[in-house]
Amino acid sequence: MKYIKVALVVALSALICLSFSVPHFAKGETVFRYAYAWDEEGKGETAYFCEKKDPTTSWFAIPETYCVEILKDEGEWYYCRYAKDEGAYRALYGYCLKSTLVPIEEPLENEYLNHTFEVELRADLGGSPLKPLKTNVTVAFYGNGKLNAAGFSYVYYEGNYGYVAGQITDYPRNDRPQATVSTDIKQQENSVNVTLITAAVITAVAVIAVAVLYFAGKRPKLPPKSDG
């Protein structure tokens, strides 16, 4: 009987340890696939699209409320895609500072600003008095760039990216989404709560059982029998 009690005590003690070792999963983080340009906290931070993880290599500012697709999380930066290979546009790949973007699970209604306009191309004759050849072409607008005080637009035309004078500021904005709590996070929180409650119940039951066995085994010592 003594050995059975010892075995039960050991088993219940192991159960207590096991209950504490039940994995208490931390609240899950939603993996965001997109992010849009918006000065979320009024800091005046512009979401620049950069060639490298360096603000000095920026090509243009992402138009407000338009999105990039997040391809890789690299610490303070996202490696991402802006625009797509469709119509006058071509996908462009680069880096954005996380602090300048608002992450979301799905793109807004219009993923990127689809805006084209005409510019005049003129042949450079090197100061010649001859009349240069001029023609108008349609370019795809990506975003505004800035050099010192001068404003430029970053554009694409027939396989080439570059700048033209002037900036585009009067463009339609997307409606921003309402702040919501992810269903996945709620479900994970519920799972965590159930796990903690289960572990607490197991621990309580095991502690009571060990205590009962312990005190049941401590029988009062009888006085020695007298020889008379």
C-alpha positions as CSV (number, residue, x, y, z in Angstrom):
1,M,0.0,0.0,0.0
2,K,2.9,2.3,0.9
3,Y,4.4,1.9,-2.6
4,I,1.1,2.6,-4.3
5,K,0.7,5.9,-2.4
6,V,4.3,6.9,-3.3
7,A,3.6,6.1,-6.9
8,L,0.4,8.2,-6.8
9,V,2.2,11.1,-5.2
10,V,4.9,11.0,-7.9
11,A,2.3,10.8,-10.7
12,L,0.3,13.7,-9.3
13,S,3.4,15.8,-8.8
14,A,4.3,15.2,-12.4
15,L,0.8,16.3,-13.4
16,I,1.3,19.6,-11.5
17,C,4.6,20.2,-13.3
18,L,3.0,19.3,-16.6
19,S,0.2,21.8,-16.1
20,F,2.7,24.6,-15.7
21,S,4.5,23.5,-18.8
22,V,1.4,23.7,-21.0
23,P,2.3,26.1,-23.7
24,H,0.7,29.5,-23.0
25,F,0.7,30.9,-26.6
26,A,1.2,34.6,-26.8
27,K,-1.3,36.6,-28.7
28,G,-0.7,36.1,-32.4
29,E,0.4,38.9,-34.7
30,T,-1.5,39.3,-37.9
31,V,0.8,39.0,-40.9
32,F,0.1,42.0,-43.1
33,R,0.5,41.8,-46.8
34,Y,-0.2,45.4,-47.7
35,A,0.4,48.9,-46.3
36,Y,-0.8,52.3,-47.4
37,A,0.7,55.8,-47.2
38,W,-0.8,57.9,-44.4
39,D,0.6,60.2,-41.7
40,E,-1.1,58.2,-39.0
41,E,0.0,60.3,-36.0
42,G,0.4,63.7,-37.6
43,K,4.2,63.4,-37.5
44,G,4.6,64.8,-41.0
45,E,6.4,61.6,-42.2
46,T,6.2,61.1,-45.9
47,A,6.2,57.5,-47.2
48,Y,9.1,57.5,-49.6
49,F,9.7,54.6,-52.0
50,C,13.5,54.0,-52.0
51,E,16.0,52.1,-54.1
52,K,17.9,50.9,-51.0
53,K,17.3,50.8,-47.2
54,D,18.4,54.4,-47.1
55,P,16.2,57.5,-47.2
56,T,18.7,59.3,-49.4
57,T,18.0,56.8,-52.2
58,S,14.3,57.7,-52.5
59,W,12.6,57.8,-55.9
60,F,9.3,59.3,-55.0
61,A,6.7,59.7,-52.3
62,I,3.9,57.2,-52.4
63,P,0.6,59.1,-53.1
64,E,-1.5,59.3,-49.9
65,T,-3.9,56.4,-49.3
66,Y,-2.3,54.2,-51.9
67,C,-0.7,50.9,-51.2
68,V,2.5,48.8,-51.6
69,E,2.5,45.1,-51.4
70,I,4.8,43.9,-48.6
71,L,7.2,41.2,-49.9
72,K,9.6,41.0,-47.0
73,D,10.0,42.4,-43.5
74,E,13.5,43.7,-42.9
75,G,13.6,45.3,-39.5
76,E,12.8,49.0,-39.8
77,W,12.1,48.5,-43.5
78,Y,9.7,46.7,-45.8
79,Y,10.8,45.4,-49.1
80,C,7.8,45.9,-51.3
81,R,6.2,46.4,-54.7
82,Y,4.4,49.5,-56.0
83,A,2.1,49.3,-59.1
84,K,1.6,46.4,-61.4
85,D,2.5,45.3,-65.0
86,E,-0.7,46.6,-66.5
87,G,-1.6,49.4,-68.9
88,A,1.0,52.2,-68.9
89,Y,2.5,51.0,-65.6
90,R,5.2,48.5,-64.6
91,A,5.8,47.0,-61.2
92,L,8.5,48.8,-59.3
93,Y,10.4,47.1,-56.4
94,G,12.1,48.9,-53.5
95,Y,12.1,49.8,-49.8
96,C,9.8,51.8,-47.5
97,L,10.3,52.7,-43.8
98,K,7.7,50.9,-41.7
99,S,7.0,54.0,-39.6
100,T,5.7,55.9,-42.7
101,L,3.1,53.3,-43.6
102,V,-0.1,51.8,-42.2
103,P,-0.2,48.0,-42.5
104,I,-3.4,46.3,-43.7
105,E,-4.5,42.8,-44.6
106,E,-6.1,43.7,-48.0
107,P,-5.4,46.6,-50.3
108,L,-7.7,49.5,-50.4
109,E,-10.2,49.9,-53.2
110,N,-7.5,51.3,-55.6
111,E,-4.2,49.7,-54.8
112,Y,-2.1,52.3,-56.5
113,L,-2.7,55.6,-58.2
114,N,-3.4,55.1,-61.8
115,H,-2.8,58.5,-63.3
116,T,-1.3,59.4,-66.7
117,F,-0.6,62.7,-68.3
118,E,1.2,64.2,-71.4
119,V,4.6,65.7,-71.4
120,E,6.5,67.3,-74.2
121,L,9.7,65.6,-75.4
122,R,12.1,68.0,-77.1
123,A,15.4,67.1,-78.9
124,D,18.5,68.7,-77.4
125,L,20.4,70.5,-80.2
126,G,23.1,71.8,-78.0
127,G,22.4,75.6,-78.4
128,S,21.9,75.3,-82.2
129,P,19.6,78.0,-83.7
130,L,17.7,75.2,-85.5
131,K,14.2,74.4,-84.4
132,P,14.3,71.2,-82.2
133,L,11.9,68.3,-82.8
134,K,9.1,68.2,-80.3
135,T,6.5,65.6,-79.6
136,N,4.0,64.8,-76.8
137,V,4.0,61.5,-75.0
138,T,1.8,60.0,-72.3
139,V,3.7,59.0,-69.1
140,A,2.6,57.0,-66.0
141,F,2.8,58.9,-62.8
142,Y,4.2,57.1,-59.7
143,G,4.7,59.9,-57.2
144,N,6.2,63.2,-56.4
145,G,9.9,63.7,-55.8
146,K,11.8,66.7,-54.5
147,L,15.3,68.1,-55.1
148,N,16.1,71.1,-52.9
149,A,13.0,73.4,-53.4
150,A,12.2,72.1,-56.9
151,G,9.3,69.8,-57.3
152,F,9.3,66.9,-59.8
153,S,7.1,63.9,-60.7
154,Y,8.5,60.4,-61.0
155,V,7.2,58.9,-64.2
156,Y,7.5,55.8,-66.5
157,Y,7.6,55.8,-70.3
158,E,8.5,52.9,-72.6
159,G,10.9,51.1,-70.4
160,N,12.4,54.2,-68.8
161,Y,11.9,55.8,-65.4
162,G,12.7,59.4,-64.8
163,Y,11.6,62.9,-63.6
164,V,9.6,65.7,-65.2
165,A,9.1,69.1,-63.8
166,G,6.0,69.8,-61.6
167,Q,4.1,67.8,-59.0
168,I,0.7,66.1,-59.0
169,T,-1.2,66.9,-55.8
170,D,-4.8,67.1,-57.0
171,Y,-5.7,63.4,-57.2
172,P,-8.5,61.2,-55.7
173,R,-7.9,59.5,-52.3
174,N,-9.1,56.1,-51.2
175,D,-11.5,55.8,-48.3
176,R,-9.5,54.7,-45.2
177,P,-10.7,51.5,-43.5
178,Q,-12.4,51.5,-40.1
179,A,-10.1,50.1,-37.3
180,T,-11.1,46.6,-36.5
181,V,-9.8,43.7,-34.4
182,S,-8.7,40.7,-36.4
183,T,-10.9,37.6,-36.1
184,D,-7.8,35.5,-35.9
185,I,-6.5,37.5,-33.0
186,K,-9.8,37.1,-31.1
187,Q,-9.8,33.3,-31.7
188,Q,-6.2,33.1,-30.5
189,E,-7.0,35.1,-27.4
190,N,-9.9,32.7,-26.6
191,S,-7.6,29.7,-27.1
192,V,-5.1,31.3,-24.7
193,N,-7.8,31.8,-22.0
194,V,-9.1,28.2,-22.3
195,T,-5.5,26.9,-22.0
196,L,-4.8,28.9,-18.8
197,I,-8.1,27.9,-17.2
198,T,-7.5,24.2,-18.0
199,A,-4.0,24.4,-16.5
200,A,-5.3,26.1,-13.3
201,V,-8.0,23.4,-12.8
202,I,-5.5,20.6,-13.3
203,T,-3.1,22.2,-10.8
204,A,-5.8,22.7,-8.2
205,V,-7.1,19.1,-8.4
206,A,-3.5,17.7,-8.3
207,V,-2.6,19.8,-5.3
208,I,-5.7,18.6,-3.4
209,A,-5.1,15.0,-4.3
210,V,-1.5,15.1,-3.2
211,A,-2.5,16.7,0.1
212,V,-5.2,14.1,0.8
213,L,-2.7,11.2,0.1
214,Y,-0.1,12.9,2.3
215,F,-2.3,13.4,5.3
216,A,-4.0,10.0,4.9
217,G,-0.6,8.4,5.1
218,K,0.3,10.0,8.4
219,R,-1.5,7.7,10.8
220,P,-1.3,8.5,14.5
221,K,1.3,6.4,16.3
222,L,-0.2,4.0,18.8
223,P,1.3,3.8,22.3
224,P,3.5,0.7,22.8
225,K,1.7,-2.3,24.2
226,S,2.3,-3.1,27.8
227,D,3.6,-6.5,28.8
228,G,1.1,-6.8,31.6
